[in-house]
Every structure is written in C-alpha cells, then in structure tokens.
Amino acid sequence: MSERSAAQNQIKQMLTMQDAMNSRVSDTWRENGYEWYRAIWVECAEMLDHHGWKWWKHQEIDVAQVQLELVDIFHFGLSLRLMTGATVDSITDTLATELTQSSNESDFKIALENLAAAAVSNKSFDAIALADCMRLMNMDLNELFRQYVGKNTLNFFRQDHGYKEGSYIKIWHGEEDNEVLANLVNSLDASASDFQQQLYAALEEKYPS
C-alpha cells in the first residue's frame, strides 16, 4: 500500500468514527447547529497554555498534552468537514493532501494562531495549519491516528458509562481516565484491525466498578 493510500485509509476510518461518535451523542447532530469552529479556537487557547507563551516566566512545553489537544481539535475539524455535505471520499482526498502539506512556518505559536484564526474568522478548519502544528510537535499522521482512535474510543466508553447523565467516574484508582487511556494505547498494537475493540475491552477491565 502506498503512503498516500495508507493516509487515505486512516483518514476515512477517522471520518467514519467521528460520524458514529457524533451520532452517539445526537442522531440529529448535523441539524443541531453545533459550533464546531468555536470548539477549535477554545482548544487552541488551552493548547497555548500547555505549550507556553509567557515571556515573563520560565515554561516547559508539555508535548504530550499539546498532542492530545491537537487530537481533540481534529475531532472538531472532522465534524466541520462532514458538515459541508461533501462525500466522505471527497473529504478524505482533500485531507490526505492538506495533512501532508506544510508551510514554512517554524514558530508553533504562529501556526496555532493560524489554526485559530481560520476558526474565528471563517468558521472553518485549516488542516494545513494543523499539519504545521503537528510537524512542530514531532507528530505524524500515524501518531495522530493512534491517538485519535484512542480518544474516540474513550469518548464512546464515557457515553456508554453515564457521561451524559453525570454518573461517569473520571478518576480511576487515582488516575484520570485520559492517563489510563494513554498507558493502554501505548501497550496495544495500533495497526491491528481490531485495535479499537481491544482498547474498549481494556478500558472496561480498568474501569472502577
């Protein structure tokens, strides 16, 4: 399989998973008027704090947390693209091109502001700006896919265990569910055809009863 074909396969899987997750929250998510663009720029602001921007104090870049925020933004970006009415195949082809492109931007903060600017000004998802952010955080498409499948599976797990009703337990034996997820994702083979099913079963086993 060529590199582009592999990228298209991963992107199509993520689009399908995003549609399924959105439908799990609401069957009418396409008609509900959710402001996916707003979720993007709010996440950008949160990510900037994890990266660091204050010149008056010492700050360390929390790469793992920044990568996690990029994955969250990709969820919202996929949703925006699905809202355009374009076919999954068309969106896949476009994203496969955009996510493998890159500008010459070398400052993460500027790349992130480009991503936020498209969301604020045009209510759109700038996938090339996201690709810049990923590149500057040493994150390729394979890593995006691995972390995306992980977070998407956790989101499903949360919904299945009372997240919407407020009964979900977020601290699992002293750790937040995101931390448990990160450890499990690293312990499993993301290339396995049943990776998502394995991960869900592992979460089920770890969840405090």
C-alpha positions in Angstrom: 0.0 0.0 0.0 1.4 3.4 -1.0 1.9 6.1 1.6 -1.0 8.2 0.2 -3.3 5.1 0.2 -2.4 4.4 3.8 -3.1 8.0 4.7 -6.4 7.9 2.9 -7.4 4.7 4.7 -6.6 6.2 8.1 -8.5 9.4 7.4 -11.5 7.6 6.1 -11.6 5.4 9.2 -11.4 8.6 11.4 -14.2 10.3 9.5 -16.4 7.2 9.9 -15.6 7.0 13.6 -16.3 10.8 14.1 -19.7 10.4 12.4 -20.5 7.5 14.7 -19.4 9.4 17.8 -21.4 12.5 16.9 -24.5 10.3 16.2 -24.0 8.6 19.5 -24.4 12.0 21.2 -27.3 13.0 18.9 -28.9 11.4 16.0 -29.6 14.8 14.5 -26.1 16.3 15.1 -25.9 17.6 11.5 -29.1 19.7 12.1 -28.3 20.8 15.6 -26.2 23.9 14.7 -23.3 22.9 17.0 -20.5 25.5 16.8 -17.6 23.2 16.0 -15.4 26.2 14.9 -15.8 27.7 18.4 -14.6 24.4 20.0 -11.5 24.6 17.8 -10.4 28.1 18.9 -11.1 27.5 22.5 -9.0 24.3 22.3 -6.2 26.4 20.6 -6.2 28.8 23.6 -5.9 25.9 26.0 -3.2 24.3 24.0 -1.1 27.6 24.0 -1.0 27.4 27.8 0.4 23.8 27.6 2.9 25.0 25.1 3.9 28.2 26.9 3.8 31.7 25.7 4.5 33.9 28.7 7.8 35.7 28.2 8.0 36.9 31.9 8.3 33.3 33.3 10.0 30.0 32.6 7.8 27.5 30.9 8.3 23.9 29.7 6.5 22.6 26.7 4.1 19.8 27.7 4.4 17.9 24.4 2.1 15.0 25.3 -0.6 17.4 26.4 -0.2 19.6 23.3 -0.5 16.5 21.1 -3.7 15.5 23.0 -5.2 18.9 22.3 -4.3 18.6 18.6 -6.2 15.3 18.6 -9.2 17.0 20.2 -9.1 19.8 17.6 -9.0 17.1 14.8 -12.3 15.7 16.2 -13.9 19.1 15.7 -12.2 19.7 12.4 -13.5 16.4 11.0 -17.0 17.3 12.2 -16.8 20.6 10.4 -15.7 18.9 7.2 -18.6 16.4 7.5 -21.0 19.3 7.9 -20.1 20.7 4.4 -22.2 18.0 2.7 -19.2 16.7 0.7 -18.8 12.9 0.4 -16.5 11.0 2.7 -14.3 10.1 -0.2 -14.0 13.7 -1.3 -13.2 14.9 2.3 -10.7 12.1 2.6 -8.8 13.1 -0.6 -8.7 16.7 0.4 -7.5 16.0 3.9 -4.9 13.5 2.7 -3.4 16.3 0.6 -3.7 19.0 3.3 -2.3 17.0 6.2 0.8 16.1 4.2 1.4 19.7 3.1 3.2 22.2 5.2 4.0 25.9 5.1 7.5 27.2 6.1 6.2 28.2 9.5 8.7 27.4 12.2 7.0 29.1 15.2 4.4 26.8 16.8 2.6 29.7 18.3 2.1 31.3 14.9 1.0 28.0 13.4 -1.5 27.6 16.2 -2.8 31.2 15.7 -3.3 30.4 12.0 -5.4 27.5 13.0 -7.4 29.6 15.5 -7.8 32.5 13.0 -9.5 30.3 10.4 -11.9 29.1 13.1 -12.7 32.6 14.3 -12.8 34.5 11.0 -14.1 31.9 8.6 -15.7 29.3 11.0 -13.6 26.7 9.1 -10.9 24.1 9.8 -7.4 24.9 8.5 -5.9 21.4 8.1 -2.6 22.8 6.8 -2.2 24.8 9.9 -2.9 21.7 12.0 -0.3 19.9 9.9 2.2 22.7 10.8 1.4 22.3 14.5 1.8 18.5 14.3 5.1 18.8 12.5 6.4 21.2 15.1 5.4 18.8 17.8 7.0 15.8 16.1 3.6 14.2 15.4 3.0 12.4 12.1 -0.3 11.1 10.7 0.3 7.6 12.1 0.6 9.2 15.6 -2.5 11.3 15.0 -4.4 8.2 14.0 -3.2 6.2 17.0 -4.2 8.9 19.5 -7.4 9.8 17.7 -8.6 6.2 17.8 -7.7 6.1 21.5 -9.6 9.3 22.4 -12.6 8.4 20.2 -12.8 5.0 21.9 -12.7 6.7 25.3 -15.4 9.1 24.3 -17.6 6.2 23.3 -16.8 4.5 26.6 -17.7 7.6 28.5 -21.1 7.8 26.7 -21.7 4.1 27.4 -21.0 4.6 31.2 -23.1 7.6 32.1 -21.1 10.6 30.9 -24.2 12.4 29.6 -26.2 11.6 32.7 -23.4 12.7 35.1 -22.8 9.3 36.6 -19.5 8.6 34.9 -16.4 8.1 37.1 -13.4 10.1 35.7 -10.8 9.2 38.3 -9.8 5.5 38.0 -7.8 4.2 41.0 -6.1 7.6 41.4 -5.6 8.4 37.7 -7.7 10.4 35.3 -9.2 8.4 32.5 -7.0 10.2 30.0 -3.9 9.0 31.7 -5.2 5.4 31.8 -6.0 5.7 28.1 -2.5 6.9 27.3 -0.9 3.9 29.0 -3.3 1.5 27.3 -2.8 2.9 23.8 1.0 2.6 24.2 0.6 -1.0 25.3 -1.5 -2.1 22.3 -0.8 -2.5 18.5 -2.5 0.4 16.8 -2.1 -1.3 13.4 -4.2 -4.3 14.5 -7.6 -4.4 12.7 -9.4 -4.8 16.0 -7.4 -2.1 17.8 -10.5 -0.1 18.8 -12.2 -3.2 20.1 -9.1 -4.3 22.1 -8.8 -0.8 23.6 -12.5 -0.7 24.6 -12.2 -4.1 26.3 -9.1 -2.9 28.1 -10.9 0.2 29.3 -13.8 -1.9 30.5 -11.4 -4.0 32.5 -9.7 -1.0 34.2 -13.0 1.0 34.9 -13.8 1.1 38.6 -16.9 -0.9 39.4 
